[in-house]
Amino acid sequence: MSVKRRQHSPEFKFKVALAAAREEKTISQLASEFSLHPNQITRWKKQLLEGGKTIFQSNRKPKKEGVQESALYEQIGRLKMELEWIKKKAASFSE
């Protein structure tokens, strides 16, 4: 029987890594408290400390609203023209 791997949320990982970084309890105590392997806690702590300088940086890329917006307006115009053409063709068939 295979054991399904647990997936932890980023909030949980941050909580555990922060508790490890505070060093109020040992890694073994935290491992038993959170039901994790000590190596996992150490890895998350290392990621927190190494990535600490990028935590407050924005991961969002600047939006290219003008480009996307103009492309959408262009598509709307094309679709309107196609609709008008189809209406004219349909009218000629109904006569």
KARAMO-V455408 format. One record per helix or strand. SS is the DSSP state (H for helix, E for strand). FROM is the first residue (numbers start at 1). TO is the last residue. Records with the same first field share a line. If there is no record, write none. Layout:
SS=FROM-TO + FROM-TO
This chain:
H=10-22 + 27-34 + 38-50 + 52-54 + 65-94
